[in-house]
Amino acid sequence: MAPPGPLADDAKLSAAKRQLMEKWLTGGAKPHGPVIHRAEDPGPVELSFAQERLWFLAQLHPGNPYHNMVEAIRLRGPLDRDALRHALEQVVRRHDALRTVFEVHRGEPRQRVLDAPPLDLTTDADTLTEDSAVELLRHDTQRPFDLARGPLIRFRLTPLGPLQHVLTVTMHHLVGDGMSMGILFAELFACYEARLAGRPGPDLPELPVRYTDFSRWQRQLMRGEELSRRLDHWRSVLREPLPDLDRLTDRPRRGATSLRAISRPFALSPSVSEGLRTLARDHQATLFMALLAGFNALVHRRTGDEDIVTGSVVHGRDQPELEHLVGFFANTLALRTDLSGGPTFSELLGRVRRTCLEAYAHRDMPIEVLAAELRPGINGGDNPLFQAAVVGENPAGAARMGDLEVGAFDFGLDTAEFDLVLHYWETDGCVKGGVRGSADLFDAESVSRFTTQLEQLFAAVVRDPGQPLAALPLATDPPPAPEAPTAPAGTGGAADPSTPAPAGHGEPGAGTVATPTEQAVAAVWREVLGVRDIDPDEDFFEVGGHSLRAVRVLLRLRERLGVDLPVQVFFAAPTIRTLAAEFDRAAGGAEAGDSGTAAGDEDDTVLLADAVLPADVSGEHRAPRTAPSVPAPAHVLLTGADGFLGAHLLARLLETTGARVHCLIEASGPDEAERTLARAFARYGIRVPEDRVTVLPGSLREPLLGLSPIAFARLAGMVDVIHHVGCEASLALPYAQLKAANVGGTTEVLRLAFRGGGTPLHYVSSPGVLLDRDAPPGLLRTDGRVAARSVLASGYVRSRWVAEERVDAARERGLPVSVYRPGRLGGHSATGAGDPDSAFWQFVRACTALGTVPDFGPDADFDLVPVDYVADAVAALSLRAEALGGTYHLAHPVRTPFAAVVERLRAAGYGLTGTTVEEWSRRVAADALDTGTAGDETTVSMAALTSSSRDMPDFGSLRLDVGGTLAALAGTPVRCPSVDAVLLDRYLDHLIGAGLLPRPPAHRTSRSENAL
């Protein structure tokens, strides 16, 4: 039964009363929170939390017009241009936010109010047609603002005729929001009318405070116990895991969004609109709540999800001092709805009502602070807590400005602030609006279908709100896909590539596979993937392909076309057309990946350009640290803690310091990050005191390490030292695909260190950056350098070379950085636990599987260094102030003979025979080709091929000068364990016991106790 109150009355509400009711429910009609006081000095002042986030995004994407707010109105009648200019000047002079610029003071963003900047008003001299005006305004409103110089609002007057003009206002979101636009136009109309009437000004409400006063107040309020109190509610509501829209979109999210949107008009008939308002009133709810319930119901029907988080915007002006003030006050609420148990629409509406009222009661938490506290890691798009929204608007209706008739002028700007959003408003008794979907994630047909189904759903619930959601008729549901024919026994359900395909479908992209090479590539794709229809422009890795299958494709094509391509080419040319072009180019005598294709190796000009550290990554204008906390850090940031070396370094840092270690983990949320780290501990046999480990979900591929601006700034101010171990360590991927994580991630770590005032950084690089492809390898010194034109062609090595160049540039800008280059990592000397994914152990697995080893010669040796020694050395050197700023090679002082490894394999019971290197490579390839499609994921030969790279140096050629490292470690307890027969046996025992090596047919014959 509905509780007593005005909403229980069945009487219809006027539009004005409904607006007052909405305002009351969102808390806008009452004073809320401590009073804001006006400061005598208006600046420079810290940014509000919303401004801070937007400012950081603007620094990361300079010139991006996404945060330009645009409103255009059509003016009909005789326009007094002087009165218009005077009215605009009055409005800008009245609101400090419209005269604000954003500068950097001591490394931090600050806002400053200018006294009397000139009005930015452009008046077009020529009369334009409506189409020409639309084209002009689309271009003009996308011009970026200069945040440091201002002004951050501009106006344009475009004549369409002697009695018709368009006035366009473009404002940066840093200084205003949607309600600010309404305030601006209302005051503009009043000022214009007063000017025409000869009055000095209109009777406008007093502005008791400035926006800078609000920024100060908000910063002082959101800290300490008050912040914790406000967070308590949201911690319970937004507990992990948070749902997403992945099952609704047409394609997965990839990297940064383009911000392009697809929009479709949404409209409910007068009868459905009135029925929905009545339904809401009967349930003590608002129209917004009913629309939100319907939106969530459709997402539930389309995805099956029973846990949905949807956003909505509130004005953020709860304090009466702010009611008439222009500024960025708008806040976003995360509304989490439970759709479990098969509810009816009426039941769902009741749940949504409770959710909304609880959220409104706790609406004073800025979404930026909430995201930084509860989910500081990587996010889907710009909104880390939700990706869909329902937003109510108050579109400008017919109005007057003096003698002028005012109407809207729409020129079709489409950007996506959320992945999927329903905008709505009420006009002429109808609910109207639009559905807008991100063009990165949705096809136009999907947005149209969602809109149509939403309109149908509301019509159905008005007729019978007691229907279960599952029973609501959606006539445009796509027809069910036909059931696949039952596969014959023994086929495993996969299509038989040898079966002739129907006409028009036999080749991928029927009738479009033009060349014999494309036909050969298409045929092999069908064999390896077990499918019959593939478009020639479809990405291999999006239709079931992966690195192991890519190797299989290249091996089969090598046999049929007589051309051998490295696997890196496949990742850069992943379609039938592009891969066939690479084979044709190589067959013609050109190097695969020559200019003109996506697969091209980057020339030295690209590497040199990428090696330049951005100018904004520096310590300029930043307050330096008083003294680095080298011997006793309290907080440490570690990247790559879920990797082999990173996990061992984490354990060592926890053992040798009392610090709390913040581990940046590639994950979409805290739960996923914790699971990832736990899997790494289990895999490598590591135990750590987890009470001193803070898991930080983020991404090396994303700006600000995938953190929110607030979380990034907070982390920079907290950590005393940074260990950057994380990277994307794939020898198969090309430079272009590794650049984001290895170059971009390192750059963001440098940015964090500089932002912290020069936080000491310990950077783990790769010795491959010292190998010169134009010179025979020799002893590699710590101060060695390789020119860009001589860097190895491996995409991995190139990405690490560019990253280390940027690190050197940061050193020159004053950042204290130590660089570490580890040799070939072996397992832990005490447990024997190694990294099963390392190229060397994949090579050993392939040898045991084939029963043969290549003969590298009697003197072949290589560097094999226990991982615990490397971790111990990095930790020890990082705690010595005198060692800060050095470069260290972390290789074993004594090289390991390859014959010793073979001897221990044979002693373990593996009957290995020797053969030439060429014959061994041929057997690996033949074994990979012989394995059927169903088994290619586990073939050790395939793994060995995939983890190797043609562009890497020969076996055993890596020789690192460790003299400086040993000298720096003198006086510490760190010693490198001997790689003797006992340790090699321990490594092999671990691999066999973990199932990473096949059990030998014979038992071990002996265990040598002699050092090798």
Secondary structure as GFF3:
##gff-version 3
##sequence-region A 1 1012
A	DSSP	three_ten_helix	6	8	.	.	.	ID=ss1
A	DSSP	alpha_helix	15	25	.	.	.	ID=ss2
A	DSSP	beta_strand	45	46	.	.	.	ID=ss3
A	DSSP	alpha_helix	49	60	.	.	.	ID=ss4
A	DSSP	three_ten_helix	65	67	.	.	.	ID=ss5
A	DSSP	beta_strand	68	76	.	.	.	ID=ss6
A	DSSP	alpha_helix	81	94	.	.	.	ID=ss7
A	DSSP	three_ten_helix	96	99	.	.	.	ID=ss8
A	DSSP	beta_strand	100	105	.	.	.	ID=ss9
A	DSSP	beta_strand	108	113	.	.	.	ID=ss10
A	DSSP	beta_strand	121	123	.	.	.	ID=ss11
A	DSSP	alpha_helix	130	140	.	.	.	ID=ss12
A	DSSP	beta_strand	153	161	.	.	.	ID=ss13
A	DSSP	beta_strand	164	172	.	.	.	ID=ss14
A	DSSP	three_ten_helix	173	175	.	.	.	ID=ss15
A	DSSP	alpha_helix	178	196	.	.	.	ID=ss16
A	DSSP	alpha_helix	211	221	.	.	.	ID=ss17
A	DSSP	alpha_helix	224	237	.	.	.	ID=ss18
A	DSSP	beta_strand	261	267	.	.	.	ID=ss19
A	DSSP	alpha_helix	270	282	.	.	.	ID=ss20
A	DSSP	alpha_helix	287	303	.	.	.	ID=ss21
A	DSSP	beta_strand	307	314	.	.	.	ID=ss22
A	DSSP	three_ten_helix	320	322	.	.	.	ID=ss23
A	DSSP	beta_strand	331	338	.	.	.	ID=ss24
A	DSSP	alpha_helix	345	361	.	.	.	ID=ss25
A	DSSP	alpha_helix	367	374	.	.	.	ID=ss26
A	DSSP	beta_strand	388	392	.	.	.	ID=ss27
A	DSSP	beta_strand	399	401	.	.	.	ID=ss28
A	DSSP	beta_strand	404	408	.	.	.	ID=ss29
A	DSSP	beta_strand	420	427	.	.	.	ID=ss30
A	DSSP	beta_strand	430	438	.	.	.	ID=ss31
A	DSSP	alpha_helix	444	463	.	.	.	ID=ss32
A	DSSP	three_ten_helix	469	471	.	.	.	ID=ss33
A	DSSP	alpha_helix	516	529	.	.	.	ID=ss34
A	DSSP	three_ten_helix	540	542	.	.	.	ID=ss35
A	DSSP	alpha_helix	547	561	.	.	.	ID=ss36
A	DSSP	alpha_helix	567	572	.	.	.	ID=ss37
A	DSSP	alpha_helix	576	587	.	.	.	ID=ss38
A	DSSP	alpha_helix	604	610	.	.	.	ID=ss39
A	DSSP	beta_strand	635	639	.	.	.	ID=ss40
A	DSSP	alpha_helix	644	656	.	.	.	ID=ss41
A	DSSP	beta_strand	660	666	.	.	.	ID=ss42
A	DSSP	alpha_helix	670	684	.	.	.	ID=ss43
A	DSSP	three_ten_helix	690	692	.	.	.	ID=ss44
A	DSSP	beta_strand	693	698	.	.	.	ID=ss45
A	DSSP	three_ten_helix	703	706	.	.	.	ID=ss46
A	DSSP	alpha_helix	709	718	.	.	.	ID=ss47
A	DSSP	beta_strand	721	724	.	.	.	ID=ss48
A	DSSP	alpha_helix	735	739	.	.	.	ID=ss49
A	DSSP	pi_helix	740	744	.	.	.	ID=ss50
A	DSSP	alpha_helix	745	755	.	.	.	ID=ss51
A	DSSP	beta_strand	761	764	.	.	.	ID=ss52
A	DSSP	three_ten_helix	767	770	.	.	.	ID=ss53
A	DSSP	beta_strand	779	780	.	.	.	ID=ss54
A	DSSP	three_ten_helix	788	790	.	.	.	ID=ss55
A	DSSP	alpha_helix	795	812	.	.	.	ID=ss56
A	DSSP	beta_strand	817	822	.	.	.	ID=ss57
A	DSSP	beta_strand	825	826	.	.	.	ID=ss58
A	DSSP	alpha_helix	839	850	.	.	.	ID=ss59
A	DSSP	beta_strand	852	854	.	.	.	ID=ss60
A	DSSP	beta_strand	861	862	.	.	.	ID=ss61
A	DSSP	beta_strand	865	866	.	.	.	ID=ss62
A	DSSP	alpha_helix	867	878	.	.	.	ID=ss63
A	DSSP	three_ten_helix	881	883	.	.	.	ID=ss64
A	DSSP	beta_strand	887	890	.	.	.	ID=ss65
A	DSSP	beta_strand	896	897	.	.	.	ID=ss66
A	DSSP	alpha_helix	898	907	.	.	.	ID=ss67
A	DSSP	beta_strand	913	915	.	.	.	ID=ss68
A	DSSP	alpha_helix	917	930	.	.	.	ID=ss69
A	DSSP	three_ten_helix	933	935	.	.	.	ID=ss70
A	DSSP	alpha_helix	940	947	.	.	.	ID=ss71
A	DSSP	beta_strand	959	960	.	.	.	ID=ss72
A	DSSP	alpha_helix	963	969	.	.	.	ID=ss73
A	DSSP	alpha_helix	981	993	.	.	.	ID=ss74
###
